[in-house]
Amino acid sequence: DSVNTITFRSSTGNFDDVILTCSPTAQSSYVLKFENTHDIFFENISVVSTSTLANPNATAQGNVLVIENSNNLEFTGNRFVARRLQKSSNANAITMKGIVSDIVISNNVIDSSYIGIMNKVVDATDNIININISNNMIKNFYNMGINFNKVADINIIKNTIESGNPDNKALTGIYLKEHYGAFDILQN
């Protein structure tokens, strides 16, 4: 809808043909970060954390995508792999924080994370609004498939959310807390 957009896309339309990898560090605990950006489309690309840290408390465990203070971003047809090692809450596939709006996450494979898609509330000024999550395969997570706290106007529609973990603990597919505004959670 924006006049000036930037699109990153695999020329073949296959996410196996373009793979971005990185082993996160304590200073940069992510593979890909969009900070203070807008009007970006990201299509048919794999983004993979190659972290090999065995310490489950390490801050560099390997978040895949971080979206911070950004708006009008679309992620379609991608694969995000967090390389969940043990039980690290620092190995999430997609994390949003700060002021984030108008995000589309559609037709992606989100694999091997602690939490598949989440927001992180840092302070009272954080505002996550108008988030659309649809037709994704969220699998092999350790704790939750989708987790949002203090978010407005969210649509979570037709996602396949499945996981198993070695500890046989109870898992949560979708968790919303202190939500305000309109929302749809359908056919997941």
Phi, psi and omega in degrees: 000336179281150180288317183251099178240159174241130181242128171254121188213140171292132182293336181269346184081009182245121183293346176284346183271342176229114184234118175263125180231156178194148172255102184302155177242173178297329180281331180225083187271053179203162174269316184223134180226130172251111181236127182054045180240161176206159175061049179243133174244132185232113191226134170057048180228144173265136176235117191230128171280131179253022180303138177240017180295133180267347181280116182293345180263001182294135180287344181261030184297328173126062168295144184270302183234127175242129178244116185228127177049055184221161177213161180054061175243138178233131179239110187228129173072021183264172171234126178242120182237121185266350181057055180305114178249119185056231189237047186276124175284002177259019180234064181260152182284305182229122180236131176246141176206160182084218179258109185229134179212159175055062181248132176243125176235104191220139174058038179254162169253121182243113195230143168059055179237168171288306171236136182292297181228130184206167167239152180243116179274115182262316178210178186295341181276351178300138181213111178251120186216145177059069180249128180240116182239112185215148172056033178264156169255112179249115188219161176058035176274158183266330186236296183223147175284308180225131182219115178229138180232129178057061181234150179240146174054080182233139176237123178236102193227131172056039174267147171261120184237113182213147179197164171215151177221156186293341182269358182053037178273160177293139180244159178242127178285305181226131179225120175241136181226136178052046180279148174220155181089187183286152174203152172228129172232102190227139168053039176268000000 
